Amino acid sequence: MKRVILEKNKFQKHKMNKIKIAILGLGVVGSHVVKLLEKNSYILDNTKCEIVSIGAKNKKKKRIFNISKYKWVSDFKSLKQIKPDLIIETIGGTGKYINDLYKFCLKNKISLITANKAQLAEKSDLFFEGFDKKNLFLGFEAAVLGAVPVVQTIERSIHPSKINGIYGIFNGTTNYIISKMYENKISFKETLEQAINNGFAEQDSSADLSGRDAMHKLVLLSNISFGKKFKFSDMHYDGIENIKLIDLEQGLNLGYKLKLVSITERNKDKFFSSVAPCFVPDSSLIAKTNFEENVITFEGENFLKTSLVGKGAGGYPTATSIISDIKRFINHSPDKGVFIKKYSQMLKAKFVSQSQRIRPYYLRMSVLNKVGVLKSIAQLFSQKSISIKSIIQLNTSNEKVVPIIIISDPVGLKNITQVVDNLKKTNFLKNEISVIRIEENIG
């Protein structure tokens, strides 16, 4: 009798678990999730992953898998009868439908995996605490850096080490456009048109180009890296819509490459966060990360520097991150929060003034070619206690107007902005000024 009981227990120990999954959103990413589960015979970490339903806006759209194998739902509310353990959402957006879906998950105690960084970053207070209170899993690896396993790396390898700073390239579309500008020596507008035609940018790429998408990701990564509540509404971001090819070329002559840099760094008990086009040393890792690749670097107290590089977008890369989150859900501890600790226990991040963080700045302008202009420019800088590191006069065939580049010594944003405003009021300035922050110590 004893032997029979032991064998029965042994069988029970190795009995395969089962989870029920609903997949909503069957574009490039959602469809690749289905294909990857099919390829793995629906088994992950000794767990059977049953796709109990699928749904999308257009049922008739041609897809890379046979939709007739699965139950189609037109309204997520019908999932109440199906009772999935997990919903995978790859729809995107922050509208009523998405809000109602997230509330549905909370009300019906269904865990969620999403690639929707905008919803999580902009409406964090509405949902992070809710998923924590219900002890539900909320996975967002696919929402940050595509196939780069950054969330897992932070949780498993970097914490509990204290992180002092994170920075990198968090948007593949803008990095592709900038890389192509360097490669083909053509304008931003021409490069954007080519990127759209070649499928590397959407017709409406405003979230990418403005820096908003990168800031969504920076909010989520800052939350998990520093254990603080970073509010999207408190963060500053700029995009690449106004970058000029001449500045990219002149930056190279000075030893810099332009990148859309995302950064959060600790300054005692406060933080500096920014997404903006910056010059970085052309020998740095961030300068050498090109096209649709993303990179993130961590700097901390117990380690010098850790970097991760990988594809930041695309169906298969992003779908692999969702598969990774399914595995995390399978092994999820119910008392673990969305982040390293419960969201309700996290304090709101406080920020240093933009003026307190000093960096050199690159300024390019065209001015009248006459005696006293350079002296007047130097006086405007001196009035704001800014030293000029160098002034470079560019070659021109126009004898009346001279293009010049000024590199300032380190200065706060407020002071350099005031100098630029004063320059615009002069009668010797003959075009708009390009102003680019120089980040010499990252990479």
Disulfide bonds with the S-S distance in Angstrom:
none
